[in-house]
Amino acid sequence: MTKKLTPADAVPAALMPASFEQAMAELQQLVVQMEAGELPLEASVAAYKRGSALVQYCAAQLEKIDAQVKVLEGDMLKPFTVEGADLA
Protein backbone atom coordinates (compact mmCIF):
# COMPACT_ATOMS: atom_id res chain seq x y z
CA MET A 1 0.00 0.00 0.00
CA THR A 2 1.42 3.40 -1.02
CA LYS A 3 1.39 6.18 1.57
CA LYS A 4 -0.20 9.37 0.34
CA LEU A 5 2.23 12.28 0.64
CA THR A 6 1.21 15.23 2.74
CA PRO A 7 2.69 18.74 2.48
CA ALA A 8 4.86 17.90 5.50
CA ASP A 9 6.27 14.85 3.68
CA ALA A 10 6.97 16.81 0.52
CA VAL A 11 8.87 19.68 2.13
CA PRO A 12 10.67 19.52 5.51
CA ALA A 13 9.02 21.74 8.13
CA ALA A 14 11.96 24.15 8.24
CA LEU A 15 11.68 24.69 4.47
CA MET A 16 7.87 24.66 4.22
CA PRO A 17 6.53 27.68 2.30
CA ALA A 18 4.28 30.04 4.24
CA SER A 19 1.56 29.79 1.59
CA PHE A 20 0.56 28.28 -1.74
CA GLU A 21 1.40 31.59 -3.40
CA GLN A 22 4.88 31.64 -1.89
CA ALA A 23 5.49 28.08 -3.07
CA MET A 24 4.37 28.98 -6.59
CA ALA A 25 6.64 32.05 -6.64
CA GLU A 26 9.63 29.98 -5.52
CA LEU A 27 8.79 27.32 -8.09
CA GLN A 28 8.67 29.96 -10.81
CA GLN A 29 12.10 31.26 -9.76
CA LEU A 30 13.53 27.75 -9.89
CA VAL A 31 12.14 27.22 -13.39
CA VAL A 32 13.68 30.48 -14.62
CA GLN A 33 17.07 29.54 -13.14
CA MET A 34 16.98 26.05 -14.63
CA GLU A 35 15.82 27.24 -18.06
CA ALA A 36 18.69 29.75 -18.14
CA GLY A 37 21.04 26.76 -18.12
CA GLU A 38 23.62 28.51 -15.99
CA LEU A 39 23.38 26.31 -12.88
CA PRO A 40 26.14 23.79 -12.22
CA LEU A 41 25.04 20.13 -12.33
CA GLU A 42 24.73 19.69 -8.56
CA ALA A 43 22.76 22.92 -8.21
CA SER A 44 20.47 21.80 -11.05
CA VAL A 45 19.77 18.51 -9.29
CA ALA A 46 19.09 20.33 -6.01
CA ALA A 47 16.78 22.79 -7.79
CA TYR A 48 14.93 19.89 -9.44
CA LYS A 49 14.47 18.15 -6.07
CA ARG A 50 13.22 21.36 -4.44
CA GLY A 51 10.89 21.98 -7.37
CA SER A 52 9.48 18.47 -7.10
CA ALA A 53 8.87 18.97 -3.39
CA LEU A 54 7.15 22.30 -4.05
CA VAL A 55 4.93 20.73 -6.72
CA GLN A 56 3.89 18.04 -4.23
CA TYR A 57 3.21 20.71 -1.61
CA CYS A 58 1.08 22.74 -4.04
CA ALA A 59 -0.83 19.66 -5.20
CA ALA A 60 -1.60 18.73 -1.58
CA GLN A 61 -2.78 22.28 -0.87
CA LEU A 62 -5.07 22.19 -3.93
CA GLU A 63 -6.51 18.83 -2.85
CA LYS A 64 -7.18 20.26 0.60
CA ILE A 65 -8.98 23.29 -0.85
CA ASP A 66 -10.92 21.07 -3.27
CA ALA A 67 -12.15 19.01 -0.33
CA GLN A 68 -13.20 22.18 1.51
CA VAL A 69 -15.11 23.45 -1.53
CA LYS A 70 -16.90 20.11 -1.86
CA VAL A 71 -18.00 20.36 1.77
CA LEU A 72 -19.19 23.93 1.25
CA GLU A 73 -21.07 22.98 -1.91
CA GLY A 74 -22.52 19.83 -0.37
CA ASP A 75 -20.49 17.65 -2.76
CA MET A 76 -22.62 19.03 -5.60
CA LEU A 77 -20.01 20.87 -7.66
CA LYS A 78 -21.28 22.37 -10.87
CA PRO A 79 -19.20 22.72 -14.04
CA PHE A 80 -17.61 26.13 -14.45
CA THR A 81 -19.20 28.11 -17.26
CA VAL A 82 -18.60 31.60 -18.52
CA GLU A 83 -21.66 33.32 -19.94
CA GLY A 84 -21.30 33.99 -23.64
CA ALA A 85 -18.18 31.82 -23.98
CA ASP A 86 -18.04 28.76 -26.19
CA LEU A 87 -15.78 26.29 -24.33
CA ALA A 88 -16.21 23.44 -26.81
Phi and psi restraints in degrees (range 20) as a CNS / XPLOR table:
assign (resid 1 and name C) (resid 2 and name N)
       (resid 2 and name CA) (resid 2 and name C) 1.0 -88.3 20.0 2
assign (resid 2 and name N) (resid 2 and name CA)
       (resid 2 and name C) (resid 3 and name N) 1.0 131.7 20.0 2
assign (resid 2 and name C) (resid 3 and name N)
       (resid 3 and name CA) (resid 3 and name C) 1.0 -77.8 20.0 2
assign (resid 3 and name N) (resid 3 and name CA)
       (resid 3 and name C) (resid 4 and name N) 1.0 132.7 20.0 2
assign (resid 3 and name C) (resid 4 and name N)
       (resid 4 and name CA) (resid 4 and name C) 1.0 -76.3 20.0 2
assign (resid 4 and name N) (resid 4 and name CA)
       (resid 4 and name C) (resid 5 and name N) 1.0 129.0 20.0 2
assign (resid 4 and name C) (resid 5 and name N)
       (resid 5 and name CA) (resid 5 and name C) 1.0 -73.7 20.0 2
assign (resid 5 and name N) (resid 5 and name CA)
       (resid 5 and name C) (resid 6 and name N) 1.0 139.4 20.0 2
assign (resid 5 and name C) (resid 6 and name N)
       (resid 6 and name CA) (resid 6 and name C) 1.0 -106.6 20.0 2
assign (resid 6 and name N) (resid 6 and name CA)
       (resid 6 and name C) (resid 7 and name N) 1.0 167.1 20.0 2
assign (resid 6 and name C) (resid 7 and name N)
       (resid 7 and name CA) (resid 7 and name C) 1.0 -54.9 20.0 2
assign (resid 7 and name N) (resid 7 and name CA)
       (resid 7 and name C) (resid 8 and name N) 1.0 -35.3 20.0 2
assign (resid 7 and name C) (resid 8 and name N)
       (resid 8 and name CA) (resid 8 and name C) 1.0 -67.2 20.0 2
assign (resid 8 and name N) (resid 8 and name CA)
       (resid 8 and name C) (resid 9 and name N) 1.0 -31.5 20.0 2
assign (resid 8 and name C) (resid 9 and name N)
       (resid 9 and name CA) (resid 9 and name C) 1.0 -72.8 20.0 2
assign (resid 9 and name N) (resid 9 and name CA)
       (resid 9 and name C) (resid 10 and name N) 1.0 -36.2 20.0 2
assign (resid 9 and name C) (resid 10 and name N)
       (resid 10 and name CA) (resid 10 and name C) 1.0 -72.8 20.0 2
assign (resid 10 and name N) (resid 10 and name CA)
       (resid 10 and name C) (resid 11 and name N) 1.0 -37.7 20.0 2
assign (resid 10 and name C) (resid 11 and name N)
       (resid 11 and name CA) (resid 11 and name C) 1.0 -134.7 20.0 2
assign (resid 11 and name N) (resid 11 and name CA)
       (resid 11 and name C) (resid 12 and name N) 1.0 124.2 20.0 2
assign (resid 11 and name C) (resid 12 and name N)
       (resid 12 and name CA) (resid 12 and name C) 1.0 -54.1 20.0 2
assign (resid 12 and name N) (resid 12 and name CA)
       (resid 12 and name C) (resid 13 and name N) 1.0 148.1 20.0 2
assign (resid 12 and name C) (resid 13 and name N)
       (resid 13 and name CA) (resid 13 and name C) 1.0 -53.3 20.0 2
assign (resid 13 and name N) (resid 13 and name CA)
       (resid 13 and name C) (resid 14 and name N) 1.0 -39.2 20.0 2
assign (resid 13 and name C) (resid 14 and name N)
       (resid 14 and name CA) (resid 14 and name C) 1.0 -66.8 20.0 2
assign (resid 14 and name N) (resid 14 and name CA)
       (resid 14 and name C) (resid 15 and name N) 1.0 -23.9 20.0 2
assign (resid 14 and name C) (resid 15 and name N)
       (resid 15 and name CA) (resid 15 and name C) 1.0 -108.9 20.0 2
assign (resid 15 and name N) (resid 15 and name CA)
       (resid 15 and name C) (resid 16 and name N) 1.0 7.9 20.0 2
assign (resid 15 and name C) (resid 16 and name N)
       (resid 16 and name CA) (resid 16 and name C) 1.0 -66.9 20.0 2
assign (resid 16 and name N) (resid 16 and name CA)
       (resid 16 and name C) (resid 17 and name N) 1.0 130.3 20.0 2
assign (resid 16 and name C) (resid 17 and name N)
       (resid 17 and name CA) (resid 17 and name C) 1.0 -64.6 20.0 2
assign (resid 17 and name N) (resid 17 and name CA)
       (resid 17 and name C) (resid 18 and name N) 1.0 154.9 20.0 2
assign (resid 17 and name C) (resid 18 and name N)
       (resid 18 and name CA) (resid 18 and name C) 1.0 -73.6 20.0 2
assign (resid 18 and name N) (resid 18 and name CA)
       (resid 18 and name C) (resid 19 and name N) 1.0 -24.2 20.0 2
assign (resid 18 and name C) (resid 19 and name N)
       (resid 19 and name CA) (resid 19 and name C) 1.0 -157.4 20.0 2
assign (resid 19 and name N) (resid 19 and name CA)
       (resid 19 and name C) (resid 20 and name N) 1.0 168.2 20.0 2
assign (resid 19 and name C) (resid 20 and name N)
       (resid 20 and name CA) (resid 20 and name C) 1.0 -59.3 20.0 2
assign (resid 20 and name N) (resid 20 and name CA)
       (resid 20 and name C) (resid 21 and name N) 1.0 -43.3 20.0 2
assign (resid 20 and name C) (resid 21 and name N)
       (resid 21 and name CA) (resid 21 and name C) 1.0 -63.8 20.0 2
assign (resid 21 and name N) (resid 21 and name CA)
       (resid 21 and name C) (resid 22 and name N) 1.0 -39.2 20.0 2
assign (resid 21 and name C) (resid 22 and name N)
       (resid 22 and name CA) (resid 22 and name C) 1.0 -65.7 20.0 2
assign (resid 22 and name N) (resid 22 and name CA)
       (resid 22 and name C) (resid 23 and name N) 1.0 -40.8 20.0 2
assign (resid 22 and name C) (resid 23 and name N)
       (resid 23 and name CA) (resid 23 and name C) 1.0 -63.2 20.0 2
assign (resid 23 and name N) (resid 23 and name CA)
       (resid 23 and name C) (resid 24 and name N) 1.0 -42.0 20.0 2
assign (resid 23 and name C) (resid 24 and name N)
       (resid 24 and name CA) (resid 24 and name C) 1.0 -65.4 20.0 2
assign (resid 24 and name N) (resid 24 and name CA)
       (resid 24 and name C) (resid 25 and name N) 1.0 -39.7 20.0 2
assign (resid 24 and name C) (resid 25 and name N)
       (resid 25 and name CA) (resid 25 and name C) 1.0 -64.3 20.0 2
assign (resid 25 and name N) (resid 25 and name CA)
       (resid 25 and name C) (resid 26 and name N) 1.0 -42.8 20.0 2
assign (resid 25 and name C) (resid 26 and name N)
       (resid 26 and name CA) (resid 26 and name C) 1.0 -65.4 20.0 2
assign (resid 26 and name N) (resid 26 and name CA)
       (resid 26 and name C) (resid 27 and name N) 1.0 -40.4 20.0 2
assign (resid 26 and name C) (resid 27 and name N)
       (resid 27 and name CA) (resid 27 and name C) 1.0 -62.1 20.0 2
assign (resid 27 and name N) (resid 27 and name CA)
       (resid 27 and name C) (resid 28 and name N) 1.0 -41.9 20.0 2
assign (resid 27 and name C) (resid 28 and name N)
       (resid 28 and name CA) (resid 28 and name C) 1.0 -62.0 20.0 2
assign (resid 28 and name N) (resid 28 and name CA)
       (resid 28 and name C) (resid 29 and name N) 1.0 -41.6 20.0 2
assign (resid 28 and name C) (resid 29 and name N)
       (resid 29 and name CA) (resid 29 and name C) 1.0 -62.3 20.0 2
assign (resid 29 and name N) (resid 29 and name CA)
       (resid 29 and name C) (resid 30 and name N) 1.0 -41.8 20.0 2
assign (resid 29 and name C) (resid 30 and name N)
       (resid 30 and name CA) (resid 30 and name C) 1.0 -62.1 20.0 2
assign (resid 30 and name N) (resid 30 and name CA)
       (resid 30 and name C) (resid 31 and name N) 1.0 -41.9 20.0 2
assign (resid 30 and name C) (resid 31 and name N)
       (resid 31 and name CA) (resid 31 and name C) 1.0 -62.2 20.0 2
assign (resid 31 and name N) (resid 31 and name CA)
       (resid 31 and name C) (resid 32 and name N) 1.0 -44.2 20.0 2
assign (resid 31 and name C) (resid 32 and name N)
       (resid 32 and name CA) (resid 32 and name C) 1.0 -60.7 20.0 2
assign (resid 32 and name N) (resid 32 and name CA)
       (resid 32 and name C) (resid 33 and name N) 1.0 -46.2 20.0 2
assign (resid 32 and name C) (resid 33 and name N)
       (resid 33 and name CA) (resid 33 and name C) 1.0 -61.5 20.0 2
assign (resid 33 and name N) (resid 33 and name CA)
       (resid 33 and name C) (resid 34 and name N) 1.0 -43.4 20.0 2
assign (resid 33 and name C) (resid 34 and name N)
       (resid 34 and name CA) (resid 34 and name C) 1.0 -70.0 20.0 2
assign (resid 34 and name N) (resid 34 and name CA)
       (resid 34 and name C) (resid 35 and name N) 1.0 -38.8 20.0 2
assign (resid 34 and name C) (resid 35 and name N)
       (resid 35 and name CA) (resid 35 and name C) 1.0 -67.9 20.0 2
assign (resid 35 and name N) (resid 35 and name CA)
       (resid 35 and name C) (resid 36 and name N) 1.0 -26.8 20.0 2
assign (resid 35 and name C) (resid 36 and name N)
       (resid 36 and name CA) (resid 36 and name C) 1.0 -67.5 20.0 2
assign (resid 36 and name N) (resid 36 and name CA)
       (resid 36 and name C) (resid 37 and name N) 1.0 -23.5 20.0 2
assign (resid 36 and name C) (resid 37 and name N)
       (resid 37 and name CA) (resid 37 and name C) 1.0 71.6 20.0 2
assign (resid 37 and name N) (resid 37 and name CA)
       (resid 37 and name C) (resid 38 and name N) 1.0 19.1 20.0 2
assign (resid 37 and name C) (resid 38 and name N)
       (resid 38 and name CA) (resid 38 and name C) 1.0 -102.5 20.0 2
assign (resid 38 and name N) (resid 38 and name CA)
       (resid 38 and name C) (resid 39 and name N) 1.0 -1.1 20.0 2
assign (resid 38 and name C) (resid 39 and name N)
       (resid 39 and name CA) (resid 39 and name C) 1.0 -80.8 20.0 2
assign (resid 39 and name N) (resid 39 and name CA)
       (resid 39 and name C) (resid 40 and name N) 1.0 140.4 20.0 2
assign (resid 39 and name C) (resid 40 and name N)
       (resid 40 and name CA) (resid 40 and name C) 1.0 -65.1 20.0 2
assign (resid 40 and name N) (resid 40 and name CA)
       (resid 40 and name C) (resid 41 and name N) 1.0 163.6 20.0 2
assign (resid 40 and name C) (resid 41 and name N)
       (resid 41 and name CA) (resid 41 and name C) 1.0 -54.4 20.0 2
assign (resid 41 and name N) (resid 41 and name CA)
       (resid 41 and name C) (resid 42 and name N) 1.0 -49.6 20.0 2
assign (resid 41 and name C) (resid 42 and name N)
       (resid 42 and name CA) (resid 42 and name C) 1.0 -63.2 20.0 2
assign (resid 42 and name N) (resid 42 and name CA)
       (resid 42 and name C) (resid 43 and name N) 1.0 -38.5 20.0 2
assign (resid 42 and name C) (resid 43 and name N)
       (resid 43 and name CA) (resid 43 and name C) 1.0 -67.7 20.0 2
assign (resid 43 and name N) (resid 43 and name CA)
       (resid 43 and name C) (resid 44 and name N) 1.0 -35.4 20.0 2
assign (resid 43 and name C) (resid 44 and name N)
       (resid 44 and name CA) (resid 44 and name C) 1.0 -64.4 20.0 2
assign (resid 44 and name N) (resid 44 and name CA)
       (resid 44 and name C) (resid 45 and name N) 1.0 -42.3 20.0 2
assign (resid 44 and name C) (resid 45 and name N)
       (resid 45 and name CA) (resid 45 and name C) 1.0 -65.2 20.0 2
assign (resid 45 and name N) (resid 45 and name CA)
       (resid 45 and name C) (resid 46 and name N) 1.0 -43.0 20.0 2
assign (resid 45 and name C) (resid 46 and name N)
       (resid 46 and name CA) (resid 46 and name C) 1.0 -63.6 20.0 2
assign (resid 46 and name N) (resid 46 and name CA)
       (resid 46 and name C) (resid 47 and name N) 1.0 -40.9 20.0 2
assign (resid 46 and name C) (resid 47 and name N)
       (resid 47 and name CA) (resid 47 and name C) 1.0 -65.0 20.0 2
assign (resid 47 and name N) (resid 47 and name CA)
       (resid 47 and name C) (resid 48 and name N) 1.0 -39.4 20.0 2
assign (resid 47 and name C) (resid 48 and name N)
       (resid 48 and name CA) (resid 48 and name C) 1.0 -63.5 20.0 2
assign (resid 48 and name N) (resid 48 and name CA)
       (resid 48 and name C) (resid 49 and name N) 1.0 -44.5 20.0 2
assign (resid 48 and name C) (resid 49 and name N)
       (resid 49 and name CA) (resid 49 and name C) 1.0 -62.3 20.0 2
assign (resid 49 and name N) (resid 49 and name CA)
       (resid 49 and name C) (resid 50 and name N) 1.0 -44.9 20.0 2
assign (resid 49 and name C) (resid 50 and name N)
       (resid 50 and name CA) (resid 50 and name C) 1.0 -63.5 20.0 2
assign (resid 50 and name N) (resid 50 and name CA)
       (resid 50 and name C) (resid 51 and name N) 1.0 -42.3 20.0 2
assign (resid 50 and name C) (resid 51 and name N)
       (resid 51 and name CA) (resid 51 and name C) 1.0 -61.8 20.0 2
assign (resid 51 and name N) (resid 51 and name CA)
       (resid 51 and name C) (resid 52 and name N) 1.0 -41.1 20.0 2
assign (resid 51 and name C) (resid 52 and name N)
       (resid 52 and name CA) (resid 52 and name C) 1.0 -62.3 20.0 2
assign (resid 52 and name N) (resid 52 and name CA)
       (resid 52 and name C) (resid 53 and name N) 1.0 -42.2 20.0 2
assign (resid 52 and name C) (resid 53 and name N)
       (resid 53 and name CA) (resid 53 and name C) 1.0 -64.6 20.0 2
assign (resid 53 and name N) (resid 53 and name CA)
       (resid 53 and name C) (resid 54 and name N) 1.0 -39.9 20.0 2
assign (resid 53 and name C) (resid 54 and name N)
       (resid 54 and name CA) (resid 54 and name C) 1.0 -66.8 20.0 2
assign (resid 54 and name N) (resid 54 and name CA)
       (resid 54 and name C) (resid 55 and name N) 1.0 -38.0 20.0 2
assign (resid 54 and name C) (resid 55 and name N)
       (resid 55 and name CA) (resid 55 and name C) 1.0 -62.8 20.0 2
assign (resid 55 and name N) (resid 55 and name CA)
       (resid 55 and name C) (resid 56 and name N) 1.0 -43.3 20.0 2
assign (resid 55 and name C) (resid 56 and name N)
       (resid 56 and name CA) (resid 56 and name C) 1.0 -62.9 20.0 2
assign (resid 56 and name N) (resid 56 and name CA)
       (resid 56 and name C) (resid 57 and name N) 1.0 -42.0 20.0 2
assign (resid 56 and name C) (resid 57 and name N)
       (resid 57 and name CA) (resid 57 and name C) 1.0 -59.6 20.0 2
assign (resid 57 and name N) (resid 57 and name CA)
       (resid 57 and name C) (resid 58 and name N) 1.0 -48.5 20.0 2
assign (resid 57 and name C) (resid 58 and name N)
       (resid 58 and name CA) (resid 58 and name C) 1.0 -63.3 20.0 2
assign (resid 58 and name N) (resid 58 and name CA)
       (resid 58 and name C) (resid 59 and name N) 1.0 -41.9 20.0 2
assign (resid 58 and name C) (resid 59 and name N)
       (resid 59 and name CA) (resid 59 and name C) 1.0 -61.9 20.0 2
assign (resid 59 and name N) (resid 59 and name CA)
       (resid 59 and name C) (resid 60 and name N) 1.0 -41.9 20.0 2
assign (resid 59 and name C) (resid 60 and name N)
       (resid 60 and name CA) (resid 60 and name C) 1.0 -65.0 20.0 2
assign (resid 60 and name N) (resid 60 and name CA)
       (resid 60 and name C) (resid 61 and name N) 1.0 -39.3 20.0 2
assign (resid 60 and name C) (resid 61 and name N)
       (resid 61 and name CA) (resid 61 and name C) 1.0 -64.0 20.0 2
assign (resid 61 and name N) (resid 61 and name CA)
       (resid 61 and name C) (resid 62 and name N) 1.0 -42.1 20.0 2
assign (resid 61 and name C) (resid 62 and name N)
       (resid 62 and name CA) (resid 62 and name C) 1.0 -65.2 20.0 2
assign (resid 62 and name N) (resid 62 and name CA)
       (resid 62 and name C) (resid 63 and name N) 1.0 -39.4 20.0 2
assign (resid 62 and name C) (resid 63 and name N)
       (resid 63 and name CA) (resid 63 and name C) 1.0 -62.6 20.0 2
assign (resid 63 and name N) (resid 63 and name CA)
       (resid 63 and name C) (resid 64 and name N) 1.0 -40.9 20.0 2
assign (resid 63 and name C) (resid 64 and name N)
       (resid 64 and name CA) (resid 64 and name C) 1.0 -61.9 20.0 2
assign (resid 64 and name N) (resid 64 and name CA)
       (resid 64 and name C) (resid 65 and name N) 1.0 -45.6 20.0 2
assign (resid 64 and name C) (resid 65 and name N)
       (resid 65 and name CA) (resid 65 and name C) 1.0 -66.9 20.0 2
assign (resid 65 and name N) (resid 65 and name CA)
       (resid 65 and name C) (resid 66 and name N) 1.0 -39.6 20.0 2
assign (resid 65 and name C) (resid 66 and name N)
       (resid 66 and name CA) (resid 66 and name C) 1.0 -59.5 20.0 2
assign (resid 66 and name N) (resid 66 and name CA)
       (resid 66 and name C) (resid 67 and name N) 1.0 -42.9 20.0 2
assign (resid 66 and name C) (resid 67 and name N)
       (resid 67 and name CA) (resid 67 and name C) 1.0 -63.8 20.0 2
assign (resid 67 and name N) (resid 67 and name CA)
       (resid 67 and name C) (resid 68 and name N) 1.0 -39.3 20.0 2
assign (resid 67 and name C) (resid 68 and name N)
       (resid 68 and name CA) (resid 68 and name C) 1.0 -65.0 20.0 2
assign (resid 68 and name N) (resid 68 and name CA)
       (resid 68 and name C) (resid 69 and name N) 1.0 -41.8 20.0 2
assign (resid 68 and name C) (resid 69 and name N)
       (resid 69 and name CA) (resid 69 and name C) 1.0 -64.1 20.0 2
assign (resid 69 and name N) (resid 69 and name CA)
       (resid 69 and name C) (resid 70 and name N) 1.0 -40.9 20.0 2
assign (resid 69 and name C) (resid 70 and name N)
       (resid 70 and name CA) (resid 70 and name C) 1.0 -61.6 20.0 2
assign (resid 70 and name N) (resid 70 and name CA)
       (resid 70 and name C) (resid 71 and name N) 1.0 -38.8 20.0 2
assign (resid 70 and name C) (resid 71 and name N)
       (resid 71 and name CA) (resid 71 and name C) 1.0 -65.1 20.0 2
assign (resid 71 and name N) (resid 71 and name CA)
       (resid 71 and name C) (resid 72 and name N) 1.0 -45.4 20.0 2
assign (resid 71 and name C) (resid 72 and name N)
       (resid 72 and name CA) (resid 72 and name C) 1.0 -64.1 20.0 2
assign (resid 72 and name N) (resid 72 and name CA)
       (resid 72 and name C) (resid 73 and name N) 1.0 -34.5 20.0 2
assign (resid 72 and name C) (resid 73 and name N)
       (resid 73 and name CA) (resid 73 and name C) 1.0 -91.6 20.0 2
assign (resid 73 and name N) (resid 73 and name CA)
       (resid 73 and name C) (resid 74 and name N) 1.0 4.4 20.0 2
assign (resid 73 and name C) (resid 74 and name N)
       (resid 74 and name CA) (resid 74 and name C) 1.0 67.9 20.0 2
assign (resid 74 and name N) (resid 74 and name CA)
       (resid 74 and name C) (resid 75 and name N) 1.0 31.8 20.0 2
assign (resid 74 and name C) (resid 75 and name N)
       (resid 75 and name CA) (resid 75 and name C) 1.0 57.9 20.0 2
assign (resid 75 and name N) (resid 75 and name CA)
       (resid 75 and name C) (resid 76 and name N) 1.0 27.9 20.0 2
assign (resid 75 and name C) (resid 76 and name N)
       (resid 76 and name CA) (resid 76 and name C) 1.0 -120.9 20.0 2
assign (resid 76 and name N) (resid 76 and name CA)
       (resid 76 and name C) (resid 77 and name N) 1.0 55.1 20.0 2
assign (resid 76 and name C) (resid 77 and name N)
       (resid 77 and name CA) (resid 77 and name C) 1.0 -63.6 20.0 2
assign (resid 77 and name N) (resid 77 and name CA)
       (resid 77 and name C) (resid 78 and name N) 1.0 141.0 20.0 2
assign (resid 77 and name C) (resid 78 and name N)
       (resid 78 and name CA) (resid 78 and name C) 1.0 -107.7 20.0 2
assign (resid 78 and name N) (resid 78 and name CA)
       (resid 78 and name C) (resid 79 and name N) 1.0 148.4 20.0 2
assign (resid 78 and name C) (resid 79 and name N)
       (resid 79 and name CA) (resid 79 and name C) 1.0 -61.8 20.0 2
assign (resid 79 and name N) (resid 79 and name CA)
       (resid 79 and name C) (resid 80 and name N) 1.0 143.5 20.0 2
assign (resid 79 and name C) (resid 80 and name N)
       (resid 80 and name CA) (resid 80 and name C) 1.0 -75.9 20.0 2
assign (resid 80 and name N) (resid 80 and name CA)
       (resid 80 and name C) (resid 81 and name N) 1.0 127.9 20.0 2
assign (resid 80 and name C) (resid 81 and name N)
       (resid 81 and name CA) (resid 81 and name C) 1.0 -132.4 20.0 2
assign (resid 81 and name N) (resid 81 and name CA)
       (resid 81 and name C) (resid 82 and name N) 1.0 147.9 20.0 2
assign (resid 81 and name C) (resid 82 and name N)
       (resid 82 and name CA) (resid 82 and name C) 1.0 -113.8 20.0 2
assign (resid 82 and name N) (resid 82 and name CA)
       (resid 82 and name C) (resid 83 and name N) 1.0 124.1 20.0 2
assign (resid 82 and name C) (resid 83 and name N)
       (resid 83 and name CA) (resid 83 and name C) 1.0 -60.7 20.0 2
assign (resid 83 and name N) (resid 83 and name CA)
       (resid 83 and name C) (resid 84 and name N) 1.0 132.5 20.0 2
assign (resid 83 and name C) (resid 84 and name N)
       (resid 84 and name CA) (resid 84 and name C) 1.0 83.1 20.0 2
assign (resid 84 and name N) (resid 84 and name CA)
       (resid 84 and name C) (resid 85 and name N) 1.0 -2.0 20.0 2
assign (resid 84 and name C) (resid 85 and name N)
       (resid 85 and name CA) (resid 85 and name C) 1.0 -102.9 20.0 2
assign (resid 85 and name N) (resid 85 and name CA)
       (resid 85 and name C) (resid 86 and name N) 1.0 138.4 20.0 2
assign (resid 85 and name C) (resid 86 and name N)
       (resid 86 and name CA) (resid 86 and name C) 1.0 -99.4 20.0 2
assign (resid 86 and name N) (resid 86 and name CA)
       (resid 86 and name C) (resid 87 and name N) 1.0 105.3 20.0 2
assign (resid 86 and name C) (resid 87 and name N)
       (resid 87 and name CA) (resid 87 and name C) 1.0 -92.7 20.0 2
assign (resid 87 and name N) (resid 87 and name CA)
       (resid 87 and name C) (resid 88 and name N) 1.0 6.6 20.0 2
